[in-house]
């Protein structure tokens, strides 16, 4: 007997506390990759993340997807359709801002399912491309994106002064 995996659906306000916790985990993870470059989580990070994502739920050019397993949110992705950005030398594109899966649920294809939902959303919106950033030390994310056909286009460099 096979069991179905989590369903991917649009986020609702009821999901915000869990998304906030996952967002705080995203901040903590990046801080652990490079504490000099990435902000650390604070007592307000969970609430702040949930509040920001909540502000995006009704934005016409943004979408938040969650991986829902019987009412438990195991991961989320946040994407927006954006216009020209001359500072990054980019034309109109979908920007994948966040994608994270709870560490205890990784290896089940949830990240790929979230990514597939993001790509389908962007295609439906007519986005000509999708752009994202991933931490240099996040090899698992880089492998996921490469397996979906992403190519490297920029390298961010940081120096403390």
URTA-V916574 format. One record per backbone hydrogen bond with DSSP energy under -0.5 kcal/mol. CO is the residue of the C=O (numbers start at 1). NH is the residue of the N-H. E is the energy in kcal/mol with one decimal. If there is no record, write none. Layout:
BEGIN
co & nh & e
CO & NH & E
CO & NH & E
END
This chain:
BEGIN
co & nh & e
7 & 9 & -0.5
7 & 68 & -3.4
9 & 66 & -3.0
12 & 15 & -1.5
13 & 16 & -1.4
15 & 19 & -2.5
16 & 20 & -2.9
17 & 21 & -1.8
18 & 22 & -2.4
19 & 23 & -2.9
20 & 24 & -2.3
21 & 25 & -1.9
22 & 26 & -2.1
23 & 27 & -2.1
24 & 28 & -2.7
25 & 29 & -2.7
26 & 30 & -2.1
27 & 31 & -2.5
28 & 32 & -2.1
29 & 33 & -1.5
30 & 34 & -1.9
34 & 37 & -0.8
34 & 38 & -2.6
42 & 45 & -1.2
44 & 48 & -2.9
45 & 49 & -3.1
46 & 50 & -2.3
47 & 51 & -2.7
48 & 52 & -2.5
49 & 53 & -2.8
50 & 54 & -2.4
51 & 55 & -1.7
52 & 56 & -0.8
53 & 56 & -1.1
53 & 57 & -0.7
54 & 57 & -0.8
56 & 59 & -1.2
59 & 62 & -1.4
61 & 81 & -3.2
63 & 79 & -2.6
64 & 11 & -2.9
65 & 77 & -2.3
66 & 9 & -2.2
66 & 68 & -0.7
67 & 69 & -0.5
67 & 74 & -3.1
67 & 75 & -0.7
68 & 7 & -2.7
68 & 70 & -0.6
69 & 72 & -1.3
71 & 73 & -0.6
72 & 69 & -2.8
72 & 74 & -0.6
74 & 102 & -3.6
75 & 67 & -2.3
76 & 100 & -2.3
77 & 65 & -2.5
78 & 97 & -1.8
78 & 98 & -1.6
79 & 63 & -2.7
80 & 82 & -0.6
80 & 95 & -3.4
82 & 93 & -2.0
85 & 88 & -0.6
85 & 90 & -2.5
90 & 85 & -3.1
93 & 82 & -3.1
94 & 96 & -0.6
94 & 131 & -2.8
95 & 80 & -1.8
95 & 97 & -1.1
96 & 133 & -0.5
98 & 78 & -2.4
100 & 76 & -2.0
102 & 105 & -2.4
103 & 106 & -1.0
105 & 108 & -0.7
109 & 113 & -2.1
110 & 114 & -2.6
111 & 115 & -2.5
112 & 116 & -2.8
113 & 117 & -1.9
114 & 118 & -2.2
115 & 119 & -2.6
116 & 120 & -2.4
117 & 121 & -2.3
118 & 122 & -2.5
119 & 123 & -2.5
120 & 124 & -2.3
121 & 125 & -1.3
122 & 127 & -2.4
123 & 126 & -1.4
129 & 94 & -3.1
131 & 96 & -2.2
135 & 138 & -1.9
137 & 139 & -1.4
138 & 142 & -2.1
139 & 143 & -2.4
140 & 144 & -2.1
141 & 145 & -2.7
142 & 146 & -2.6
143 & 147 & -2.3
144 & 148 & -0.8
145 & 148 & -0.7
145 & 150 & -2.4
146 & 149 & -1.8
END
